[in-house]
Amino acid sequence: MSRTIVFGDIHGCLAAFNTLLDAIQPQSSDTIVTAGDYVDRGPDSKGVLDRLLELEQQLKLVPLLGNHEEMMLAVLERRMEPYGWLNHGGVETMESYGFNGDLNCVPKSHIDLMKRMPSFFETDTHFVVHANYDAQLPLEEQPKEMLRWVKITEILPDPHISGKRAVVGHTHNRQGEIFEVPHLVCIDTYCYGGYWLTAMELETGKIWQASPEGVLRQATK
Ligand SMILES: [Mn+2]
């Protein structure tokens, strides 16, 4: 039986990511959807992108684009001044690459990965976006601002016209808890802030969580 497993915002927390992958033991028939924000704030953004590239070789990986990858890519491609990104955690990211004044410390394979990151993923029953959505618009027509920036604490969307349940990240819960209403679940459980990285199997709702230090949390569900 193939599984579809969605990961919340990793933000450089490679130890937590590795622990969850060890616990889940993904098979080549499984689909791993990562909800965006692999980089910034946490200690090893470079390591997380390397791990995504490895996973891509082993199974079906759907690495959604987060607002942090969007900013990083814009800076690396010289489309944006670096200050905004650096203030959003980009300093830690550049440190993970051993930055010494040359943006070329980020390998082309990482830039290419970010350039091919999609904005959404869907199954017959669920869809996944990084941040939020306009309930009245099809997924293909969602504004980038909604997909990547607007927190669900700013706008809690109505059920989507597709009738599918939304899975989102981006809005971290300050108590490290999963936020859930019938039509939406947010699995950004604030790993870089000291709480949990969460993974959820779509078909069953099974949850796995690990601390930033990479300690697995006993199942809560
Ligand atoms: Mn985000």
Boltz pocket constraint, residues with backbone or C-beta under 6 A from the ligand:
constraints:
  - pocket:
      binder: B
      contacts: [[A, 37], [A, 66], [A, 67], [A, 68], [A, 130], [A, 131], [A, 148], [A, 169], [A, 170], [A, 171]]
      max_distance: 6.0
